[in-house]
């Protein structure tokens, strides 16, 4: 049973990683683009925009967290 738990933890860490927002964004955007393409809408451009937006959000969250940690250590 321990290997099953470790297997699940590996996949959780691999998919979710440090920021759950990126994983949630991918889970939302990829099916959205698939459905759009299935209905004949040319929405390939949505994926690179979503990747850039998710990266910006993730970096912004980490920058705020680092600033907060740094300011807490100084006081």
N, CA, C and O atoms as a Tripos MOL2 file, in Angstrom:
@<TRIPOS>MOLECULE
protein
  300   299    75     0     0
PROTEIN
NO_CHARGES

@<TRIPOS>ATOM
      1 N           0.8110   -1.1910    0.0000 N.3       1 UNK1
      2 CA          0.0000    0.0000    0.0000 C.3       1 UNK1
      3 C           0.8590    1.2630    0.0000 C.2       1 UNK1
      4 O           0.4530    2.3020   -0.5210 O.2       1 UNK1
      5 N           2.0510    1.1610    0.5900 N.am      2 UNK2
      6 CA          2.9090    2.3420    0.6640 C.3       2 UNK2
      7 C           3.3220    2.8130   -0.7370 C.2       2 UNK2
      8 O           3.4120    4.0140   -0.9900 O.2       2 UNK2
      9 N           3.5710    1.8600   -1.6410 N.am      3 UNK3
     10 CA          3.9670    2.2490   -3.0010 C.3       3 UNK3
     11 C           2.8420    2.9910   -3.7040 C.2       3 UNK3
     12 O           3.0970    3.9000   -4.4940 O.2       3 UNK3
     13 N           1.5940    2.6110   -3.4240 N.am      4 UNK4
     14 CA          0.4540    3.2870   -4.0390 C.3       4 UNK4
     15 C           0.3580    4.7320   -3.5370 C.2       4 UNK4
     16 O           0.0910    5.6470   -4.3150 O.2       4 UNK4
     17 N           0.5750    4.9290   -2.2500 N.am      5 UNK5
     18 CA          0.5700    6.2760   -1.6860 C.3       5 UNK5
     19 C           1.7070    7.1060   -2.2930 C.2       5 UNK5
     20 O           1.5020    8.2530   -2.6880 O.2       5 UNK5
     21 N           2.8920    6.5250   -2.3630 N.am      6 UNK6
     22 CA          4.0330    7.2430   -2.9440 C.3       6 UNK6
     23 C           3.8010    7.5660   -4.4180 C.2       6 UNK6
     24 O           4.1860    8.6350   -4.8910 O.2       6 UNK6
     25 N           3.1780    6.6500   -5.1360 N.am      7 UNK7
     26 CA          2.8490    6.8740   -6.5420 C.3       7 UNK7
     27 C           1.8900    8.0580   -6.6810 C.2       7 UNK7
     28 O           2.0810    8.9220   -7.5360 O.2       7 UNK7
     29 N           0.8670    8.0880   -5.8420 N.am      8 UNK8
     30 CA         -0.0840    9.1980   -5.8600 C.3       8 UNK8
     31 C           0.5660   10.5190   -5.4790 C.2       8 UNK8
     32 O           0.2830   11.5500   -6.0900 O.2       8 UNK8
     33 N           1.4300   10.4950   -4.4800 N.am      9 UNK9
     34 CA          2.1250   11.7210   -4.0800 C.3       9 UNK9
     35 C           3.0460   12.2260   -5.1750 C.2       9 UNK9
     36 O           3.1620   13.4330   -5.3850 O.2       9 UNK9
     37 N           3.7070   11.3010   -5.8800 N.am     10 UNK10
     38 CA          4.5630   11.7020   -6.9950 C.3      10 UNK10
     39 C           3.7530   12.4350   -8.0610 C.2      10 UNK10
     40 O           4.1440   13.5120   -8.5110 O.2      10 UNK10
     41 N           2.6200   11.8470   -8.4650 N.am     11 UNK11
     42 CA          1.8250   12.4690   -9.5120 C.3      11 UNK11
     43 C           1.2050   13.7790   -9.0560 C.2      11 UNK11
     44 O           1.0820   14.7110   -9.8500 O.2      11 UNK11
     45 N           0.8130   13.8650   -7.7930 N.am     12 UNK12
     46 CA          0.2920   15.1250   -7.2640 C.3      12 UNK12
     47 C           1.3610   16.2060   -7.3460 C.2      12 UNK12
     48 O           1.0960   17.3120   -7.8180 O.2      12 UNK12
     49 N           2.5800   15.8860   -6.8840 N.am     13 UNK13
     50 CA          3.6690   16.8580   -6.9160 C.3      13 UNK13
     51 C           4.0630   17.1980   -8.3470 C.2      13 UNK13
     52 O           4.4040   18.3440   -8.6390 O.2      13 UNK13
     53 N           4.0190   16.2140   -9.2390 N.am     14 UNK14
     54 CA          4.4000   16.4430  -10.6340 C.3      14 UNK14
     55 C           3.3870   17.3360  -11.3520 C.2      14 UNK14
     56 O           3.7720   18.2250  -12.1120 O.2      14 UNK14
     57 N           2.1020   17.1030  -11.1130 N.am     15 UNK15
     58 CA          1.0650   17.8560  -11.8260 C.3      15 UNK15
     59 C           0.7880   19.1940  -11.1390 C.2      15 UNK15
     60 O           0.7610   20.2340  -11.7970 O.2      15 UNK15
     61 N           0.5880   19.1740   -9.8520 N.am     16 UNK16
     62 CA          0.2710   20.3970   -9.1320 C.3      16 UNK16
     63 C           1.5360   21.2160   -8.8990 C.2      16 UNK16
     64 O           1.5420   22.4250   -9.1340 O.2      16 UNK16
     65 N           2.5890   20.5820   -8.4470 N.am     17 UNK17
     66 CA          3.8600   21.2660   -8.2320 C.3      17 UNK17
     67 C           3.7620   22.3430   -7.1720 C.2      17 UNK17
     68 O           3.1390   22.1470   -6.1280 O.2      17 UNK17
     69 N           4.3810   23.4820   -7.4440 N.am     18 UNK18
     70 CA          4.4100   24.5680   -6.4700 C.3      18 UNK18
     71 C           3.1730   25.4470   -6.5220 C.2      18 UNK18
     72 O           2.8240   26.0830   -5.5280 O.2      18 UNK18
     73 N           2.5050   25.4920   -7.6660 N.am     19 UNK19
     74 CA          1.3900   26.4220   -7.8100 C.3      19 UNK19
     75 C           0.1770   25.7100   -8.4050 C.2      19 UNK19
     76 O           0.1910   25.3090   -9.5680 O.2      19 UNK19
     77 N          -0.8550   25.5590   -7.6090 N.am     20 UNK20
     78 CA         -2.0540   24.8650   -8.0630 C.3      20 UNK20
     79 C          -2.7970   25.6690   -9.1260 C.2      20 UNK20
     80 O          -3.5820   25.1060   -9.8890 O.2      20 UNK20
     81 N          -2.5550   26.9870   -9.1830 N.am     21 UNK21
     82 CA         -3.2570   27.8340  -10.1520 C.3      21 UNK21
     83 C          -2.8880   27.4590  -11.5870 C.2      21 UNK21
     84 O          -3.7340   27.4910  -12.4810 O.2      21 UNK21
     85 N          -1.6280   27.1050  -11.8000 N.am     22 UNK22
     86 CA         -1.1800   26.7180  -13.1430 C.3      22 UNK22
     87 C          -1.8790   25.4260  -13.5600 C.2      22 UNK22
     88 O          -2.3660   25.3180  -14.6860 O.2      22 UNK22
     89 N          -1.9280   24.4520  -12.6620 N.am     23 UNK23
     90 CA         -2.6050   23.1920  -12.9780 C.3      23 UNK23
     91 C          -4.0860   23.4250  -13.2570 C.2      23 UNK23
     92 O          -4.6370   22.8490  -14.1950 O.2      23 UNK23
     93 N          -4.7310   24.2570  -12.4580 N.am     24 UNK24
     94 CA         -6.1510   24.5510  -12.6690 C.3      24 UNK24
     95 C          -6.3650   25.2740  -13.9900 C.2      24 UNK24
     96 O          -7.3310   24.9950  -14.7000 O.2      24 UNK24
     97 N          -5.4720   26.2000  -14.3270 N.am     25 UNK25
     98 CA         -5.5780   26.9120  -15.5970 C.3      25 UNK25
     99 C          -5.4580   25.9930  -16.7910 C.2      25 UNK25
    100 O          -6.1910   26.1330  -17.7690 O.2      25 UNK25
    101 N          -4.5370   25.0560  -16.7120 N.am     26 UNK26
    102 CA         -4.3620   24.0950  -17.8050 C.3      26 UNK26
    103 C          -5.5990   23.2090  -17.9220 C.2      26 UNK26
    104 O          -6.0660   22.9300  -19.0260 O.2      26 UNK26
    105 N          -6.1280   22.7680  -16.7800 N.am     27 UNK27
    106 CA         -7.3270   21.9230  -16.7940 C.3      27 UNK27
    107 C          -8.5100   22.6690  -17.3950 C.2      27 UNK27
    108 O          -9.3970   22.0420  -17.9730 O.2      27 UNK27
    109 N          -8.5420   23.9780  -17.2740 N.am     28 UNK28
    110 CA         -9.6400   24.7630  -17.8440 C.3      28 UNK28
    111 C          -9.3960   25.0790  -19.3180 C.2      28 UNK28
    112 O         -10.3070   24.9400  -20.1340 O.2      28 UNK28
    113 N          -8.1750   25.5020  -19.6720 N.am     29 UNK29
    114 CA         -7.9080   26.0110  -21.0180 C.3      29 UNK29
    115 C          -7.8250   24.9070  -22.0690 C.2      29 UNK29
    116 O          -8.3520   25.0690  -23.1700 O.2      29 UNK29
    117 N          -7.1790   23.7970  -21.7530 N.am     30 UNK30
    118 CA         -7.0120   22.7480  -22.7610 C.3      30 UNK30
    119 C          -8.3640   22.1930  -23.2300 C.2      30 UNK30
    120 O          -8.5810   22.1000  -24.4380 O.2      30 UNK30
    121 N          -9.2800   21.8230  -22.3270 N.am     31 UNK31
    122 CA        -10.5950   21.3850  -22.8200 C.3      31 UNK31
    123 C         -11.3680   22.4820  -23.5450 C.2      31 UNK31
    124 O         -12.1110   22.2010  -24.4850 O.2      31 UNK31
    125 N         -11.1980   23.7290  -23.1140 N.am     32 UNK32
    126 CA        -11.8590   24.8390  -23.7790 C.3      32 UNK32
    127 C         -11.4100   24.9540  -25.2370 C.2      32 UNK32
    128 O         -12.2300   25.1270  -26.1380 O.2      32 UNK32
    129 N         -10.1100   24.8580  -25.4530 N.am     33 UNK33
    130 CA         -9.5840   24.9180  -26.8200 C.3      33 UNK33
    131 C         -10.0300   23.6930  -27.6170 C.2      33 UNK33
    132 O         -10.3360   23.8040  -28.8040 O.2      33 UNK33
    133 N         -10.0680   22.5300  -26.9740 N.am     34 UNK34
    134 CA        -10.5260   21.3230  -27.6510 C.3      34 UNK34
    135 C         -11.9760   21.4740  -28.1160 C.2      34 UNK34
    136 O         -12.2990   21.1590  -29.2620 O.2      34 UNK34
    137 N         -12.8350   21.9500  -27.2360 N.am     35 UNK35
    138 CA        -14.2540   22.1200  -27.5870 C.3      35 UNK35
    139 C         -14.4040   23.1520  -28.7040 C.2      35 UNK35
    140 O         -15.2030   22.9690  -29.6230 O.2      35 UNK35
    141 N         -13.6340   24.2320  -28.6180 N.am     36 UNK36
    142 CA        -13.6970   25.2570  -29.6670 C.3      36 UNK36
    143 C         -13.2630   24.6710  -31.0080 C.2      36 UNK36
    144 O         -13.9080   24.9180  -32.0280 O.2      36 UNK36
    145 N         -12.1800   23.9000  -31.0170 N.am     37 UNK37
    146 CA        -11.7130   23.2870  -32.2610 C.3      37 UNK37
    147 C         -12.7170   22.2610  -32.7830 C.2      37 UNK37
    148 O         -12.8960   22.1240  -33.9930 O.2      37 UNK37
    149 N         -13.3620   21.5520  -31.8860 N.am     38 UNK38
    150 CA        -14.3520   20.5570  -32.2910 C.3      38 UNK38
    151 C         -15.5550   21.2130  -32.9740 C.2      38 UNK38
    152 O         -16.2020   20.6060  -33.8270 O.2      38 UNK38
    153 N         -15.8430   22.4490  -32.5900 N.am     39 UNK39
    154 CA        -16.9600   23.1830  -33.1860 C.3      39 UNK39
    155 C         -16.5260   24.0730  -34.3500 C.2      39 UNK39
    156 O         -17.2970   24.9120  -34.8140 O.2      39 UNK39
    157 N         -15.2990   23.8900  -34.8170 N.am     40 UNK40
    158 CA        -14.8330   24.6050  -35.9930 C.3      40 UNK40
    159 C         -14.2690   25.9930  -35.7310 C.2      40 UNK40
    160 O         -14.0190   26.7430  -36.6740 O.2      40 UNK40
    161 N         -14.0650   26.3450  -34.4730 N.am     41 UNK41
    162 CA        -13.4970   27.6510  -34.1370 C.3      41 UNK41
    163 C         -11.9830   27.5230  -34.0770 C.2      41 UNK41
    164 O         -11.4570   26.6200  -33.4270 O.2      41 UNK41
    165 N         -11.2920   28.4140  -34.7430 N.am     42 UNK42
    166 CA         -9.8330   28.3940  -34.7630 C.3      42 UNK42
    167 C          -9.3230   29.1210  -33.5260 C.2      42 UNK42
    168 O          -9.1720   30.3420  -33.5430 O.2      42 UNK42
    169 N          -9.0560   28.3780  -32.4480 N.am     43 UNK43
    170 CA         -8.6720   28.9950  -31.1750 C.3      43 UNK43
    171 C          -7.2980   28.5260  -30.7110 C.2      43 UNK43
    172 O          -7.0360   28.4840  -29.5090 O.2      43 UNK43
    173 N          -6.4260   28.1760  -31.6390 N.am     44 UNK44
    174 CA         -5.0920   27.7050  -31.2600 C.3      44 UNK44
    175 C          -4.3190   28.7790  -30.5030 C.2      44 UNK44
    176 O          -3.4870   28.4560  -29.6550 O.2      44 UNK44
    177 N          -4.5760   30.0340  -30.7930 N.am     45 UNK45
    178 CA         -3.8710   31.1590  -30.1960 C.3      45 UNK45
    179 C          -4.1730   31.3080  -28.7110 C.2      45 UNK45
    180 O          -3.4500   31.9960  -27.9900 O.2      45 UNK45
    181 N          -5.2450   30.6580  -28.2560 N.am     46 UNK46
    182 CA         -5.6120   30.7580  -26.8510 C.3      46 UNK46
    183 C          -4.5990   30.0480  -25.9430 C.2      46 UNK46
    184 O          -4.3640   30.4970  -24.8200 O.2      46 UNK46
    185 N          -4.0050   28.9620  -26.4060 N.am     47 UNK47
    186 CA         -3.0520   28.2310  -25.5790 C.3      47 UNK47
    187 C          -1.7950   29.0380  -25.2510 C.2      47 UNK47
    188 O          -1.4290   29.1080  -24.0770 O.2      47 UNK47
    189 N          -1.1090   29.6580  -26.2340 N.am     48 UNK48
    190 CA          0.0720   30.4410  -25.8530 C.3      48 UNK48
    191 C          -0.2580   31.6440  -24.9710 C.2      48 UNK48
    192 O           0.5340   32.0110  -24.1030 O.2      48 UNK48
    193 N          -1.4180   32.2570  -25.1870 N.am     49 UNK49
    194 CA         -1.8180   33.3810  -24.3410 C.3      49 UNK49
    195 C          -2.0830   32.8870  -22.9130 C.2      49 UNK49
    196 O          -1.7020   33.5420  -21.9430 O.2      49 UNK49
    197 N          -2.7290   31.7420  -22.7960 N.am     50 UNK50
    198 CA         -3.0020   31.1800  -21.4730 C.3      50 UNK50
    199 C          -1.7110   30.8040  -20.7590 C.2      50 UNK50
    200 O          -1.5800   31.0290  -19.5560 O.2      50 UNK50
    201 N          -0.7610   30.2360  -21.4850 N.am     51 UNK51
    202 CA          0.5250   29.8730  -20.8760 C.3      51 UNK51
    203 C           1.2280   31.1260  -20.3640 C.2      51 UNK51
    204 O           1.7420   31.1320  -19.2460 O.2      51 UNK51
    205 N           1.2570   32.1760  -21.1610 N.am     52 UNK52
    206 CA          1.8940   33.4260  -20.7380 C.3      52 UNK52
    207 C           1.1800   34.0220  -19.5270 C.2      52 UNK52
    208 O           1.8320   34.4930  -18.5950 O.2      52 UNK52
    209 N          -0.1420   34.0060  -19.5330 N.am     53 UNK53
    210 CA         -0.9070   34.5620  -18.4110 C.3      53 UNK53
    211 C          -0.6940   33.7410  -17.1440 C.2      53 UNK53
    212 O          -0.5090   34.3010  -16.0630 O.2      53 UNK53
    213 N          -0.7200   32.4170  -17.2730 N.am     54 UNK54
    214 CA         -0.4980   31.5650  -16.1060 C.3      54 UNK54
    215 C           0.9070   31.7320  -15.5500 C.2      54 UNK54
    216 O           1.0990   31.7330  -14.3350 O.2      54 UNK54
    217 N           1.8860   31.8730  -16.4310 N.am     55 UNK55
    218 CA          3.2570   32.1070  -15.9820 C.3      55 UNK55
    219 C           3.3560   33.4360  -15.2440 C.2      55 UNK55
    220 O           4.0030   33.5190  -14.2000 O.2      55 UNK55
    221 N           2.7250   34.4690  -15.7760 N.am     56 UNK56
    222 CA          2.7540   35.7860  -15.1270 C.3      56 UNK56
    223 C           2.1020   35.7350  -13.7480 C.2      56 UNK56
    224 O           2.6170   36.3170  -12.7930 O.2      56 UNK56
    225 N           0.9850   35.0480  -13.6440 N.am     57 UNK57
    226 CA          0.3050   34.9290  -12.3500 C.3      57 UNK57
    227 C           1.1840   34.1690  -11.3640 C.2      57 UNK57
    228 O           1.3260   34.5810  -10.2120 O.2      57 UNK57
    229 N           1.7670   33.0730  -11.8050 N.am     58 UNK58
    230 CA          2.6070   32.2650  -10.9300 C.3      58 UNK58
    231 C           3.8240   33.0420  -10.4480 C.2      58 UNK58
    232 O           4.1540   32.9990   -9.2630 O.2      58 UNK58
    233 N           4.4880   33.7440  -11.3420 N.am     59 UNK59
    234 CA          5.6560   34.5390  -10.9630 C.3      59 UNK59
    235 C           5.2480   35.6790  -10.0370 C.2      59 UNK59
    236 O           5.9670   35.9830   -9.0850 O.2      59 UNK59
    237 N           4.1160   36.3080  -10.2950 N.am     60 UNK60
    238 CA          3.6280   37.3780   -9.4320 C.3      60 UNK60
    239 C           3.3430   36.8970   -8.0190 C.2      60 UNK60
    240 O           3.6740   37.5760   -7.0460 O.2      60 UNK60
    241 N           2.7320   35.7340   -7.9070 N.am     61 UNK61
    242 CA          2.4330   35.1740   -6.5820 C.3      61 UNK61
    243 C           3.7290   34.8890   -5.8310 C.2      61 UNK61
    244 O           3.8490   35.2170   -4.6500 O.2      61 UNK61
    245 N           4.6880   34.2850   -6.5050 N.am     62 UNK62
    246 CA          5.9640   33.9780   -5.8550 C.3      62 UNK62
    247 C           6.7300   35.2490   -5.4930 C.2      62 UNK62
    248 O           7.3810   35.2940   -4.4490 O.2      62 UNK62
    249 N           6.6660   36.2730   -6.3280 N.am     63 UNK63
    250 CA          7.3510   37.5370   -6.0260 C.3      63 UNK63
    251 C           6.7370   38.1890   -4.7900 C.2      63 UNK63
    252 O           7.4570   38.6880   -3.9250 O.2      63 UNK63
    253 N           5.4000   38.1850   -4.7090 N.am     64 UNK64
    254 CA          4.7440   38.7380   -3.5230 C.3      64 UNK64
    255 C           5.1090   37.9540   -2.2740 C.2      64 UNK64
    256 O           5.3440   38.5300   -1.2120 O.2      64 UNK64
    257 N           5.1540   36.6400   -2.4120 N.am     65 UNK65
    258 CA          5.4990   35.7840   -1.2700 C.3      65 UNK65
    259 C           6.9370   36.0550   -0.8220 C.2      65 UNK65
    260 O           7.2090   36.1190    0.3760 O.2      65 UNK65
    261 N           7.8490   36.2120   -1.7670 N.am     66 UNK66
    262 CA          9.2500   36.4840   -1.4300 C.3      66 UNK66
    263 C           9.3860   37.8540   -0.7730 C.2      66 UNK66
    264 O          10.1190   37.9990    0.2050 O.2      66 UNK66
    265 N           8.6870   38.8590   -1.2990 N.am     67 UNK67
    266 CA          8.7240   40.1920   -0.6960 C.3      67 UNK67
    267 C           8.1730   40.1680    0.7240 C.2      67 UNK67
    268 O           8.7230   40.8050    1.6210 O.2      67 UNK67
    269 N           7.0990   39.4410    0.9200 N.am     68 UNK68
    270 CA          6.4840   39.3470    2.2410 C.3      68 UNK68
    271 C           7.4260   38.6560    3.2220 C.2      68 UNK68
    272 O           7.5590   39.0940    4.3640 O.2      68 UNK68
    273 N           8.0690   37.5980    2.7950 N.am     69 UNK69
    274 CA          9.0080   36.8790    3.6450 C.3      69 UNK69
    275 C          10.2090   37.7520    3.9710 C.2      69 UNK69
    276 O          10.6860   37.7580    5.1060 O.2      69 UNK69
    277 N          10.6970   38.4850    2.9870 N.am     70 UNK70
    278 CA         11.8560   39.3460    3.1910 C.3      70 UNK70
    279 C          11.5310   40.4640    4.1660 C.2      70 UNK70
    280 O          12.3440   40.7730    5.0370 O.2      70 UNK70
    281 N          10.3600   41.0780    4.0380 N.am     71 UNK71
    282 CA          9.9960   42.1800    4.9320 C.3      71 UNK71
    283 C           9.7240   41.6690    6.3490 C.2      71 UNK71
    284 O           9.9390   42.4040    7.3130 O.2      71 UNK71
    285 N           9.2680   40.4530    6.4940 N.am     72 UNK72
    286 CA          9.0230   39.8850    7.8100 C.3      72 UNK72
    287 C          10.3340   39.5940    8.5200 C.2      72 UNK72
    288 O          10.4350   39.7680    9.7340 O.2      72 UNK72
    289 N          11.3420   39.1520    7.7710 N.am     73 UNK73
    290 CA         12.6380   38.8560    8.3780 C.3      73 UNK73
    291 C          13.3450   40.1100    8.8630 C.2      73 UNK73
    292 O          14.0960   40.0430    9.8360 O.2      73 UNK73
    293 N          13.1340   41.2350    8.2290 N.am     74 UNK74
    294 CA         13.8240   42.4760    8.5880 C.3      74 UNK74
    295 C          13.3330   43.0480    9.9170 C.2      74 UNK74
    296 O          14.0890   43.7180   10.6200 O.2      74 UNK74
    297 N          12.0890   42.7900   10.2590 N.am     75 UNK75
    298 CA         11.5480   43.3810   11.4880 C.3      75 UNK75
    299 C          11.7730   42.5290   12.6860 C.2      75 UNK75
    300 O          11.3720   42.8980   13.7900 O.2      75 UNK75
@<TRIPOS>BOND
     1     1     2 1
     2     2     3 1
     3     3     4 2
     4     3     5 am
     5     5     6 1
     6     6     7 1
     7     7     8 2
     8     7     9 am
     9     9    10 1
    10    10    11 1
    11    11    12 2
    12    11    13 am
    13    13    14 1
    14    14    15 1
    15    15    16 2
    16    15    17 am
    17    17    18 1
    18    18    19 1
    19    19    20 2
    20    19    21 am
    21    21    22 1
    22    22    23 1
    23    23    24 2
    24    23    25 am
    25    25    26 1
    26    26    27 1
    27    27    28 2
    28    27    29 am
    29    29    30 1
    30    30    31 1
    31    31    32 2
    32    31    33 am
    33    33    34 1
    34    34    35 1
    35    35    36 2
    36    35    37 am
    37    37    38 1
    38    38    39 1
    39    39    40 2
    40    39    41 am
    41    41    42 1
    42    42    43 1
    43    43    44 2
    44    43    45 am
    45    45    46 1
    46    46    47 1
    47    47    48 2
    48    47    49 am
    49    49    50 1
    50    50    51 1
    51    51    52 2
    52    51    53 am
    53    53    54 1
    54    54    55 1
    55    55    56 2
    56    55    57 am
    57    57    58 1
    58    58    59 1
    59    59    60 2
    60    59    61 am
    61    61    62 1
    62    62    63 1
    63    63    64 2
    64    63    65 am
    65    65    66 1
    66    66    67 1
    67    67    68 2
    68    67    69 am
    69    69    70 1
    70    70    71 1
    71    71    72 2
    72    71    73 am
    73    73    74 1
    74    74    75 1
    75    75    76 2
    76    75    77 am
    77    77    78 1
    78    78    79 1
    79    79    80 2
    80    79    81 am
    81    81    82 1
    82    82    83 1
    83    83    84 2
    84    83    85 am
    85    85    86 1
    86    86    87 1
    87    87    88 2
    88    87    89 am
    89    89    90 1
    90    90    91 1
    91    91    92 2
    92    91    93 am
    93    93    94 1
    94    94    95 1
    95    95    96 2
    96    95    97 am
    97    97    98 1
    98    98    99 1
    99    99   100 2
   100    99   101 am
   101   101   102 1
   102   102   103 1
   103   103   104 2
   104   103   105 am
   105   105   106 1
   106   106   107 1
   107   107   108 2
   108   107   109 am
   109   109   110 1
   110   110   111 1
   111   111   112 2
   112   111   113 am
   113   113   114 1
   114   114   115 1
   115   115   116 2
   116   115   117 am
   117   117   118 1
   118   118   119 1
   119   119   120 2
   120   119   121 am
   121   121   122 1
   122   122   123 1
   123   123   124 2
   124   123   125 am
   125   125   126 1
   126   126   127 1
   127   127   128 2
   128   127   129 am
   129   129   130 1
   130   130   131 1
   131   131   132 2
   132   131   133 am
   133   133   134 1
   134   134   135 1
   135   135   136 2
   136   135   137 am
   137   137   138 1
   138   138   139 1
   139   139   140 2
   140   139   141 am
   141   141   142 1
   142   142   143 1
   143   143   144 2
   144   143   145 am
   145   145   146 1
   146   146   147 1
   147   147   148 2
   148   147   149 am
   149   149   150 1
   150   150   151 1
   151   151   152 2
   152   151   153 am
   153   153   154 1
   154   154   155 1
   155   155   156 2
   156   155   157 am
   157   157   158 1
   158   158   159 1
   159   159   160 2
   160   159   161 am
   161   161   162 1
   162   162   163 1
   163   163   164 2
   164   163   165 am
   165   165   166 1
   166   166   167 1
   167   167   168 2
   168   167   169 am
   169   169   170 1
   170   170   171 1
   171   171   172 2
   172   171   173 am
   173   173   174 1
   174   174   175 1
   175   175   176 2
   176   175   177 am
   177   177   178 1
   178   178   179 1
   179   179   180 2
   180   179   181 am
   181   181   182 1
   182   182   183 1
   183   183   184 2
   184   183   185 am
   185   185   186 1
   186   186   187 1
   187   187   188 2
   188   187   189 am
   189   189   190 1
   190   190   191 1
   191   191   192 2
   192   191   193 am
   193   193   194 1
   194   194   195 1
   195   195   196 2
   196   195   197 am
   197   197   198 1
   198   198   199 1
   199   199   200 2
   200   199   201 am
   201   201   202 1
   202   202   203 1
   203   203   204 2
   204   203   205 am
   205   205   206 1
   206   206   207 1
   207   207   208 2
   208   207   209 am
   209   209   210 1
   210   210   211 1
   211   211   212 2
   212   211   213 am
   213   213   214 1
   214   214   215 1
   215   215   216 2
   216   215   217 am
   217   217   218 1
   218   218   219 1
   219   219   220 2
   220   219   221 am
   221   221   222 1
   222   222   223 1
   223   223   224 2
   224   223   225 am
   225   225   226 1
   226   226   227 1
   227   227   228 2
   228   227   229 am
   229   229   230 1
   230   230   231 1
   231   231   232 2
   232   231   233 am
   233   233   234 1
   234   234   235 1
   235   235   236 2
   236   235   237 am
   237   237   238 1
   238   238   239 1
   239   239   240 2
   240   239   241 am
   241   241   242 1
   242   242   243 1
   243   243   244 2
   244   243   245 am
   245   245   246 1
   246   246   247 1
   247   247   248 2
   248   247   249 am
   249   249   250 1
   250   250   251 1
   251   251   252 2
   252   251   253 am
   253   253   254 1
   254   254   255 1
   255   255   256 2
   256   255   257 am
   257   257   258 1
   258   258   259 1
   259   259   260 2
   260   259   261 am
   261   261   262 1
   262   262   263 1
   263   263   264 2
   264   263   265 am
   265   265   266 1
   266   266   267 1
   267   267   268 2
   268   267   269 am
   269   269   270 1
   270   270   271 1
   271   271   272 2
   272   271   273 am
   273   273   274 1
   274   274   275 1
   275   275   276 2
   276   275   277 am
   277   277   278 1
   278   278   279 1
   279   279   280 2
   280   279   281 am
   281   281   282 1
   282   282   283 1
   283   283   284 2
   284   283   285 am
   285   285   286 1
   286   286   287 1
   287   287   288 2
   288   287   289 am
   289   289   290 1
   290   290   291 1
   291   291   292 2
   292   291   293 am
   293   293   294 1
   294   294   295 1
   295   295   296 2
   296   295   297 am
   297   297   298 1
   298   298   299 1
   299   299   300 2
@<TRIPOS>SUBSTRUCTURE
     1 UNK1         2 RESIDUE 1 A UNK
     2 UNK2         6 RESIDUE 1 A UNK
     3 UNK3        10 RESIDUE 1 A UNK
     4 UNK4        14 RESIDUE 1 A UNK
     5 UNK5        18 RESIDUE 1 A UNK
     6 UNK6        22 RESIDUE 1 A UNK
     7 UNK7        26 RESIDUE 1 A UNK
     8 UNK8        30 RESIDUE 1 A UNK
     9 UNK9        34 RESIDUE 1 A UNK
    10 UNK10       38 RESIDUE 1 A UNK
    11 UNK11       42 RESIDUE 1 A UNK
    12 UNK12       46 RESIDUE 1 A UNK
    13 UNK13       50 RESIDUE 1 A UNK
    14 UNK14       54 RESIDUE 1 A UNK
    15 UNK15       58 RESIDUE 1 A UNK
    16 UNK16       62 RESIDUE 1 A UNK
    17 UNK17       66 RESIDUE 1 A UNK
    18 UNK18       70 RESIDUE 1 A UNK
    19 UNK19       74 RESIDUE 1 A UNK
    20 UNK20       78 RESIDUE 1 A UNK
    21 UNK21       82 RESIDUE 1 A UNK
    22 UNK22       86 RESIDUE 1 A UNK
    23 UNK23       90 RESIDUE 1 A UNK
    24 UNK24       94 RESIDUE 1 A UNK
    25 UNK25       98 RESIDUE 1 A UNK
    26 UNK26      102 RESIDUE 1 A UNK
    27 UNK27      106 RESIDUE 1 A UNK
    28 UNK28      110 RESIDUE 1 A UNK
    29 UNK29      114 RESIDUE 1 A UNK
    30 UNK30      118 RESIDUE 1 A UNK
    31 UNK31      122 RESIDUE 1 A UNK
    32 UNK32      126 RESIDUE 1 A UNK
    33 UNK33      130 RESIDUE 1 A UNK
    34 UNK34      134 RESIDUE 1 A UNK
    35 UNK35      138 RESIDUE 1 A UNK
    36 UNK36      142 RESIDUE 1 A UNK
    37 UNK37      146 RESIDUE 1 A UNK
    38 UNK38      150 RESIDUE 1 A UNK
    39 UNK39      154 RESIDUE 1 A UNK
    40 UNK40      158 RESIDUE 1 A UNK
    41 UNK41      162 RESIDUE 1 A UNK
    42 UNK42      166 RESIDUE 1 A UNK
    43 UNK43      170 RESIDUE 1 A UNK
    44 UNK44      174 RESIDUE 1 A UNK
    45 UNK45      178 RESIDUE 1 A UNK
    46 UNK46      182 RESIDUE 1 A UNK
    47 UNK47      186 RESIDUE 1 A UNK
    48 UNK48      190 RESIDUE 1 A UNK
    49 UNK49      194 RESIDUE 1 A UNK
    50 UNK50      198 RESIDUE 1 A UNK
    51 UNK51      202 RESIDUE 1 A UNK
    52 UNK52      206 RESIDUE 1 A UNK
    53 UNK53      210 RESIDUE 1 A UNK
    54 UNK54      214 RESIDUE 1 A UNK
    55 UNK55      218 RESIDUE 1 A UNK
    56 UNK56      222 RESIDUE 1 A UNK
    57 UNK57      226 RESIDUE 1 A UNK
    58 UNK58      230 RESIDUE 1 A UNK
    59 UNK59      234 RESIDUE 1 A UNK
    60 UNK60      238 RESIDUE 1 A UNK
    61 UNK61      242 RESIDUE 1 A UNK
    62 UNK62      246 RESIDUE 1 A UNK
    63 UNK63      250 RESIDUE 1 A UNK
    64 UNK64      254 RESIDUE 1 A UNK
    65 UNK65      258 RESIDUE 1 A UNK
    66 UNK66      262 RESIDUE 1 A UNK
    67 UNK67      266 RESIDUE 1 A UNK
    68 UNK68      270 RESIDUE 1 A UNK
    69 UNK69      274 RESIDUE 1 A UNK
    70 UNK70      278 RESIDUE 1 A UNK
    71 UNK71      282 RESIDUE 1 A UNK
    72 UNK72      286 RESIDUE 1 A UNK
    73 UNK73      290 RESIDUE 1 A UNK
    74 UNK74      294 RESIDUE 1 A UNK
    75 UNK75      298 RESIDUE 1 A UNK
